[in-house]
Every structure is written in structure tokens, then in C-alpha cells.
Amino acid sequence: MTTTSPHAPATTAQPSAAQPSGALRTVGWPAALALAVAAGLLAGALTSFGQTLLGDTPFQGLANAVSPWLVAPFLVGATSRRSATAALAGLLTCAAQVAGYYVAADLRGFAVGSASILLWSIAGVIGGPVFGMAGRLWRRTRSGDPRWAGAGAALLAGCWLAEALVTYLVVLRRPDEALVFALVAGLLVALLGRGGGHRALLIRLPVAVAAGAAGFAVLHAVVG
């Protein structure tokens, strides 16, 4: 007969909810930072070519807006094991995107303005770490960590929806492009909320949209 001590009840060890699942691989900081630079340079260069291919179509905003450039730091941040690495990887991704875009644009014969480089660099300094962390929050949610469930995904989807409303619907008055961004936001909600996270994502989405809308309003007020 097996007995157990009242001071040490017999229990079956349960895996920690915060441990990453096997389906969501993470990498150490050297690989995460190398991935950030590579992904940023590629995304930046492709943006230059995308502006030519998508120009004068309802999809041109996909190569000429803030939200698309925040997808790369989000995904790179999702591969990071630590919060500090995710933030730094997000920053490096955005910096590399700026470099990749303007190098590609210069090589293609397009003028490169210092004011534009400064503006996008500042945007990357702010947005990169935030969305790198958002990617890590999303991965932790997918791995079973209930803290801040849905917050990371809501930030990314909310940014797309906020840009649709503020930039394309109110400021530029381009409802066709606003619709494209809204559809992308809906697709992100569907994809990032898979695995039971839709409810938490949708609960936090209005706050994320409001924060994003305020950010875009400030941006347009500063840029003019």
C-alpha cells in the first residue's frame, strides 16, 4: 500500500502554462537579431518595388503605410525568448527596413530625402520595440500563458484598423484603400486568434484601435 505525507500531497506534475509549445519555435538572441536585420532589409527592399507594382490601385497603401512595416517586427519578436530581445529585435527590424527601402530606392534611381528618412527612423524607434514585444506576447498566449492573452494580436490588428479609419477614411478620403486595410485587420484577427484566442483578442481590440487612432491622429498633425 502506498501512502503520502500530509505535508507533501501526491500530485501529478503539470507542465507550466508559460512554456512554449513545440509548434512555436524560438531562437536565442544572436539568431533573433540576425533574423531581424535580414527580415528588415528584405521587407524594406520589397516595399520599394511594391510601390511601383501597386501604384494607382486600391492596394497601394500596402507598400506606403505604417501598418505593413509593423508586421515584420511582430513576427521577428515572436521568435524571441526574452522580452528585451524581442524589443531590440523589433527595433533592428524597423531600422533595417528603413535602410533596405532607401538603398533599394536609390539604386532604382528614385530621390531619397533626408527628412523622409528621419521621419521613418523615428517611427521605427517607437513602433519597432512595441510590436516586437507584441509578437512575443502573442507567442506566449499561443503557448498557454493566459497573462495578457490576446493583447499582442490585438495591437497588430488594431493598428491596421486604426490606419484604415484615420489615415485612409478620414484624412485621405480613400474608402477603397480603407476597405483593404480593414480586410487585412479582419484576416489578422482570424489568423492570430486561432487556437482559442479569438475572445481575448476581440475584448482588447477596441482599446488597441483607440490607441492606434490616437497615434495616427498625432502623426498626421505633426506631419501635416
C-alpha positions as CSV (number, residue, x, y, z in Angstrom):
1,M,0.0,0.0,0.0
2,T,1.3,3.4,-0.9
3,T,0.9,6.3,1.5
4,T,1.6,10.0,1.1
5,S,2.8,12.6,3.6
6,P,0.2,15.2,4.6
7,H,2.9,17.8,4.1
8,A,3.6,16.6,0.5
9,P,0.4,15.5,-1.2
10,A,0.9,13.3,-4.2
11,T,0.2,15.1,-7.4
12,T,0.9,14.6,-11.0
13,A,3.4,17.2,-12.3
14,Q,1.8,19.5,-14.8
15,P,3.7,21.4,-17.5
16,S,4.0,25.1,-16.9
17,A,1.4,27.1,-18.9
18,A,4.1,29.6,-19.8
19,Q,6.3,27.0,-21.5
20,P,6.3,27.4,-25.3
21,S,4.7,24.6,-27.3
22,G,6.7,22.5,-29.7
23,A,4.9,24.1,-32.6
24,L,6.2,27.6,-31.8
25,R,9.9,27.5,-32.0
26,T,12.0,30.3,-30.5
27,V,15.6,31.2,-31.1
28,G,18.4,32.6,-29.0
29,W,19.3,36.3,-29.2
30,P,22.1,36.1,-31.8
31,A,19.8,34.3,-34.2
32,A,16.8,36.6,-33.4
33,L,18.9,39.7,-34.1
34,A,20.3,38.3,-37.3
35,L,16.8,37.4,-38.4
36,A,15.7,40.9,-37.6
37,V,18.3,42.5,-39.8
38,A,17.7,40.1,-42.7
39,A,13.9,40.3,-42.5
40,G,14.0,44.1,-42.3
41,L,16.3,44.6,-45.2
42,L,14.2,42.2,-47.3
43,A,10.9,43.9,-46.3
44,G,12.3,47.4,-47.0
45,A,13.6,46.5,-50.4
46,L,10.4,44.8,-51.4
47,T,8.4,47.8,-50.3
48,S,10.3,49.9,-52.9
49,F,9.3,47.5,-55.6
50,G,5.8,47.2,-54.2
51,Q,5.2,50.9,-54.6
52,T,5.8,50.5,-58.3
53,L,3.7,47.4,-58.7
54,L,0.8,48.5,-56.6
55,G,0.7,52.2,-57.6
56,D,-2.7,53.7,-58.5
57,T,-4.6,50.6,-57.2
58,P,-6.6,50.1,-54.0
59,F,-3.7,48.1,-52.7
60,Q,-1.0,50.8,-53.0
61,G,-1.2,51.5,-49.3
62,L,0.3,48.1,-48.6
63,A,3.6,49.5,-49.8
64,N,3.2,53.0,-48.5
65,A,1.9,52.9,-44.9
66,V,2.8,52.3,-41.3
67,S,0.9,49.1,-40.5
68,P,2.6,46.8,-43.2
69,W,6.0,47.7,-41.8
70,L,5.0,46.6,-38.3
71,V,4.2,43.0,-39.4
72,A,7.9,42.1,-39.7
73,P,9.0,43.3,-36.2
74,F,5.9,41.5,-34.8
75,L,6.9,38.2,-36.4
76,V,10.6,38.6,-35.5
77,G,9.6,39.4,-31.9
78,A,7.5,36.2,-31.8
79,T,10.7,34.2,-32.3
80,S,12.5,35.8,-29.3
81,R,12.8,34.0,-26.0
82,R,13.1,37.1,-23.8
83,S,11.3,40.5,-23.7
84,A,14.5,42.5,-24.1
85,T,15.5,40.5,-27.1
86,A,12.0,41.0,-28.7
87,A,12.1,44.7,-28.2
88,L,15.7,45.0,-29.6
89,A,14.8,42.7,-32.5
90,G,11.8,44.8,-33.3
91,L,13.9,48.0,-33.3
92,L,16.5,46.4,-35.5
93,T,13.9,45.1,-37.9
94,C,12.4,48.6,-38.4
95,A,15.9,50.2,-38.8
96,A,16.8,47.6,-41.4
97,Q,13.5,48.2,-43.2
98,V,14.4,51.9,-43.5
99,A,17.9,51.0,-44.7
100,G,16.6,48.4,-47.2
101,Y,13.9,50.7,-48.6
102,Y,16.1,53.7,-49.2
103,V,19.1,51.7,-50.6
104,A,16.7,50.0,-53.0
105,A,15.0,53.2,-53.9
106,D,18.4,54.9,-54.5
107,L,19.7,52.0,-56.7
108,R,16.5,52.2,-58.7
109,G,17.0,55.9,-59.4
110,F,14.5,57.4,-57.0
111,A,15.3,60.5,-55.0
112,V,16.0,60.0,-51.3
113,G,15.1,62.8,-48.9
114,S,16.8,63.1,-45.5
115,A,13.5,64.4,-43.9
116,S,11.7,61.3,-45.0
117,I,14.5,59.0,-43.7
118,L,14.4,60.9,-40.3
119,L,10.6,60.5,-40.1
120,W,10.5,56.8,-40.8
121,S,13.5,56.2,-38.5
122,I,11.7,57.9,-35.6
123,A,8.6,55.9,-36.4
124,G,10.7,52.7,-36.2
125,V,12.3,53.7,-32.9
126,I,8.8,53.9,-31.4
127,G,7.0,51.2,-33.3
128,G,9.7,48.6,-33.5
129,P,10.2,47.7,-29.8
130,V,6.4,47.9,-29.2
131,F,5.5,45.5,-31.9
132,G,8.5,43.2,-31.3
133,M,7.1,42.9,-27.7
134,A,3.6,42.4,-29.2
135,G,4.8,39.5,-31.2
136,R,6.3,37.9,-28.1
137,L,3.1,38.4,-26.2
138,W,1.2,36.7,-29.0
139,R,3.5,33.7,-28.9
140,R,3.3,33.4,-25.1
141,T,-0.5,33.4,-25.4
142,R,-0.4,30.7,-28.0
143,S,2.0,28.7,-25.8
144,G,-0.6,28.7,-23.0
145,D,0.3,31.7,-20.9
146,P,-3.0,33.4,-20.0
147,R,-1.5,36.7,-18.9
148,W,-2.2,39.5,-21.4
149,A,-4.0,37.0,-23.6
150,G,-4.9,38.5,-27.0
151,A,-3.1,41.7,-26.3
152,G,-0.2,41.2,-28.7
153,A,-2.5,40.2,-31.6
154,A,-4.9,43.0,-30.8
155,L,-2.1,45.6,-31.1
156,L,-1.3,44.5,-34.6
157,A,-4.8,44.0,-35.9
158,G,-5.9,47.3,-34.2
159,C,-3.1,49.2,-35.9
160,W,-4.3,48.1,-39.3
161,L,-7.9,49.0,-38.5
162,A,-6.9,52.4,-36.9
163,E,-4.9,53.3,-40.0
164,A,-7.9,52.3,-42.2
165,L,-10.2,54.6,-40.2
166,V,-7.9,57.6,-39.6
167,T,-5.4,57.7,-42.5
168,Y,-7.5,56.3,-45.4
169,L,-11.0,57.1,-44.4
170,V,-10.8,60.5,-42.6
171,V,-7.5,62.1,-43.8
172,L,-7.0,60.9,-47.3
173,R,-10.7,60.0,-48.0
174,R,-9.9,56.8,-49.9
175,P,-12.6,54.4,-48.9
176,D,-11.3,51.7,-51.2
177,E,-7.9,51.6,-49.5
178,A,-9.5,51.9,-46.1
179,L,-11.5,48.7,-47.0
180,V,-8.3,46.9,-47.9
181,F,-6.7,47.7,-44.6
182,A,-9.9,46.8,-42.7
183,L,-10.0,43.4,-44.5
184,V,-6.4,42.8,-43.6
185,A,-7.2,43.6,-39.9
186,G,-10.0,41.0,-40.1
187,L,-7.7,38.5,-41.6
188,L,-5.2,39.1,-38.8
189,V,-7.9,38.6,-36.2
190,A,-8.8,35.3,-37.8
191,L,-5.3,34.0,-38.1
192,L,-3.7,35.3,-34.8
193,G,-6.7,34.3,-32.7
194,R,-6.6,30.7,-33.8
195,G,-6.3,28.1,-31.0
196,G,-9.0,29.6,-28.8
197,G,-7.7,33.2,-28.5
198,H,-10.4,35.0,-30.5
199,R,-12.4,36.0,-27.5
200,A,-9.5,37.6,-25.6
201,L,-8.3,39.3,-28.8
202,L,-11.7,40.8,-29.6
203,I,-12.1,42.0,-26.0
204,R,-8.8,44.0,-26.3
205,L,-9.3,45.1,-29.9
206,P,-11.3,48.3,-29.2
207,V,-8.7,49.6,-26.8
208,A,-5.9,48.8,-29.4
209,V,-7.9,50.6,-32.2
210,A,-8.4,53.6,-30.0
211,A,-4.7,53.8,-29.1
212,G,-3.8,53.4,-32.7
213,A,-6.2,56.0,-33.9
214,A,-4.8,58.5,-31.4
215,G,-1.3,57.7,-32.6
216,F,-2.2,58.2,-36.2
217,A,-4.0,61.4,-35.4
218,V,-0.9,62.8,-33.7
219,L,1.3,61.6,-36.6
220,H,-0.9,63.4,-39.2
221,A,-1.0,66.5,-37.0
222,V,2.8,66.6,-36.9
223,V,3.5,65.7,-40.5
224,G,0.7,67.9,-41.7
